Structure formats: structure tokens, C-alpha cells
Amino acid sequence: MCDGEFLMRCKIPDEPLKAQVALAARRAIAQLGTVPTETIRPDDRFAHDLVQLPFWDSLDWLGYIIEVEQPFEGKVVFDSSVIDEAVKLAGGRPLELRVKHVVRATVLAASYRPEKAVLYEDI
């Protein structure tokens, strides 16, 4: 599935930051599962479809967040409630958690990091 269709089926608004975060989330899921990015689809379920992939059988959500943050080099940060929000999007049923829920929750949790304050030691 191409990126454009993935974004459309995940219902990601046509805004640059949101699209970049959504695609970074898709790449992170694929990379952690050691599969090609285009094989990750919005309706893939973590408990049924992705559990066979390496990493997802012993889910580590912190690893996922770190993987999503990497391409942004500290310029985008994520609220710690990403996974809780994703489960809410799945109707409160963790076994129904799908890629689109995690991607949407990641997009909602993303924000630009304010410029770093100058530390006294740096002066």
C-alpha cells in the first residue's frame, strides 16, 4: 500500500507535520517488525496480524516511541499517553488495537519541541 492511501485510510489530515508523523509511525512499526513499510496496513491488528513479527510478540511501546522520534532529531516530542489514547480509539479493547489507532494516537500526541533554553553552563 502506498503512503498516500495509507494516510487516507488512517484518516490523517492533510497537514505536513501530521502526515510526517503518521508515516514515521508506519516506518517504525515496519522497522521494529523487520518488514517492508508498504506491508503495514491501517487495519492490521497487533494482537492477530502483527504478533508473528519480531518485536511485536513482546510489545515494547517505549521502543516504538523512540523509533518514531528518531527522524525528527528532537524537534518533535510525543505525549506519554500515546498507547492509552490508541486503546481508547480501539473502543477500549486492547485486542482490537489496529495500526490506524496507534498512528492516529501518535499524530495526536505529537508537538513541536520549543527551542531549547540556553543553559548557564553554555554561556
PEZI-V478253 format. One record per run of one state. SS is the DSSP state (2 for helix, 1 for strand, 0 for the rest). FROM is the first residue (numbers start at 0). LEN is the number of residues. If there is no record, write none. Layout:
# PEZI-V478253
ss from len
SS FROM LEN
SS FROM LEN
This chain:
# PEZI-V478253
ss from len
0 0 2
2 2 7
0 9 6
2 15 18
0 33 3
2 36 3
0 39 5
1 44 1
0 45 10
2 55 3
0 58 2
2 60 10
0 70 5
1 75 3
0 78 3
2 81 8
0 89 4
2 93 3
0 96 1
1 97 1
2 98 11
1 109 3
0 112 7
2 119 3
0 122 1
